[in-house]
């Protein structure tokens, strides 16, 4: 059994209309969710296959970090799918720096975040002070590297070039490249 804390404003998304999302997670991940809507604490207990159940807490965390339930449930589609979080606040000196870093990661009209997702094939969400990634290991590494470049102050042009180079490498390797559909 694991405990996961999610933000108050994401509890409704986790539960879903009439408990629909919660039931789908419980059924597909073979877990039981005990949600305390006052504190945001979610107890995740494995009730079926222990390997499938291991993805339960990640699904809950992903929804808590801003992913749509369909995107979070994609973690069950393939055993290689993974969820990763980059703490933008940890890479920022103060509140002003945090806002600037978030703005750089999102880009004008969301273009940078969009390109990270599009060229890596991963799902990318920026919520609060974190950047969340769901994808195959190589896709997640690509987004992580691009985000770290941006947080280290690299110009967007170099980051876009890096993303395009990685995109072409993944296609060239014959790696099963699939745009993340969520």
C-alpha positions in Angstrom: 0.0 0.0 0.0 1.2 3.5 -0.9 0.1 7.0 0.0 0.1 9.7 -2.5 -0.8 13.4 -1.9 -2.4 15.3 -4.7 -3.5 19.0 -4.9 -7.1 19.8 -3.8 -8.0 21.1 -7.3 -7.1 17.7 -8.9 -9.3 15.5 -6.6 -12.4 16.0 -8.7 -10.4 14.9 -11.8 -9.1 11.8 -10.0 -12.6 10.8 -8.9 -14.3 11.8 -12.2 -18.0 12.3 -12.8 -19.9 9.9 -10.5 -16.7 8.2 -9.5 -16.2 7.0 -13.1 -12.5 7.8 -13.4 -11.7 6.3 -10.0 -13.5 3.1 -10.9 -11.6 2.8 -14.2 -8.2 3.3 -12.5 -9.2 0.7 -9.8 -10.3 -1.8 -12.5 -7.4 -1.3 -15.0 -4.6 -0.9 -12.5 -6.0 -3.6 -10.1 -5.8 -1.3 -7.1 -8.2 0.1 -4.6 -8.2 3.9 -4.0 -9.1 5.5 -0.7 -9.4 9.2 -1.4 -9.5 11.8 1.4 -10.9 14.8 -0.4 -10.2 17.1 2.6 -6.5 16.6 2.7 -5.7 15.3 -0.9 -4.3 12.0 0.6 -4.9 9.0 -1.6 -4.2 5.5 -0.3 -3.4 3.1 -3.2 -3.7 -0.6 -2.3 -2.9 -3.4 -4.7 -5.8 -5.9 -5.0 -4.8 -7.8 -8.1 -1.7 -8.4 -10.1 1.2 -6.9 -8.0 3.1 -5.8 -11.2 0.1 -4.0 -12.6 -0.6 -2.5 -9.2 2.8 -0.9 -9.1 1.6 1.6 -11.8 -1.4 2.7 -9.6 0.5 5.3 -7.5 2.1 6.7 -10.7 -1.3 7.1 -12.3 -2.6 8.9 -9.3 0.5 11.1 -9.1 0.2 11.9 -12.9 -3.4 13.0 -12.5 -2.3 15.1 -9.5 0.4 16.7 -11.6 -2.0 17.9 -14.3 -2.4 15.0 -16.7 -5.8 14.0 -18.1 -6.9 10.6 -16.8 -6.6 9.1 -20.3 -3.0 10.2 -20.5 -2.2 8.8 -17.0 -3.9 5.5 -17.8 -1.6 5.2 -20.8 1.0 4.1 -18.2 -0.8 0.7 -18.3 -0.6 0.3 -22.1 3.0 -0.8 -22.2 5.3 -2.0 -19.4 8.0 0.4 -20.6 5.8 3.5 -20.2 7.1 5.7 -17.4 6.1 8.8 -15.5 8.7 11.4 -14.5 8.6 14.8 -12.8 11.0 17.7 -13.0 10.8 20.1 -10.1 11.1 23.5 -11.7 11.1 25.2 -8.2 14.3 23.3 -7.3 16.0 24.8 -10.4 14.9 28.3 -9.5 16.5 30.7 -7.1 13.3 32.6 -6.1 9.7 33.1 -7.0 10.5 35.5 -9.8 13.0 33.0 -11.3 10.4 30.2 -10.9 7.9 32.2 -13.0 10.6 33.0 -15.6 11.6 29.3 -15.8 8.0 28.2 -16.1 7.4 30.7 -18.9 10.5 29.5 -20.8 9.4 25.9 -20.5 5.9 26.7 -21.7 7.1 29.1 -24.4 5.1 31.7 -26.4 1.5 30.4 -26.7 2.7 27.0 -25.3 4.9 26.4 -28.3 8.0 25.1 -26.4 6.0 22.6 -24.3 4.1 21.6 -27.5 7.4 21.0 -29.4 8.9 18.9 -26.5 5.8 16.7 -26.7 5.6 16.6 -30.4 9.2 15.9 -31.2 9.8 13.4 -28.4 6.5 11.5 -28.7 5.9 11.9 -24.9 3.0 13.6 -23.1 4.3 16.8 -21.4 2.3 18.8 -18.8 3.4 21.8 -16.8 1.4 22.2 -13.6 2.2 24.3 -10.5 6.0 24.1 -10.1 6.5 20.8 -11.9 6.9 19.5 -15.4 5.4 16.0 -15.9 6.4 13.5 -18.6 4.7 10.3 -19.6 6.4 8.2 -22.3 8.9 5.5 -23.2 12.3 5.8 -21.5 14.0 7.4 -24.5 11.2 9.9 -25.0 11.2 10.8 -21.3 15.0 11.3 -21.4 14.7 13.5 -24.4 12.1 15.8 -22.7 14.2 15.8 -19.5 17.3 16.8 -21.3 15.5 19.6 -23.3 13.9 20.9 -20.1 17.2 20.9 -18.3 18.8 22.8 -21.2 16.1 25.4 -20.9 16.4 25.6 -17.1 20.2 26.1 -17.5 19.5 29.1 -19.8 20.1 27.6 -23.2 18.5 29.6 -26.1 15.3 28.1 -27.3 16.8 27.6 -30.8 19.4 25.2 -29.6 16.9 23.3 -27.6 14.6 23.0 -30.7 17.6 21.8 -32.7 18.4 19.2 -30.0 14.8 18.0 -30.1 14.7 17.7 -33.9 18.0 15.8 -33.8 16.7 13.4 -31.2 13.4 13.0 -33.1 15.3 12.1 -36.3 17.6 9.7 -34.3 14.6 7.9 -32.9 13.0 7.6 -36.3 16.3 6.5 -37.9 17.0 3.8 -35.3 13.7 2.3 -36.5 12.6 2.7 -32.9 8.9 2.2 -32.8 8.2 5.9 -32.7 4.6 6.6 -31.8 3.2 10.0 -31.2 1.7 9.9 -27.7 -2.0 9.8 -28.1 -3.1 9.8 -24.5 
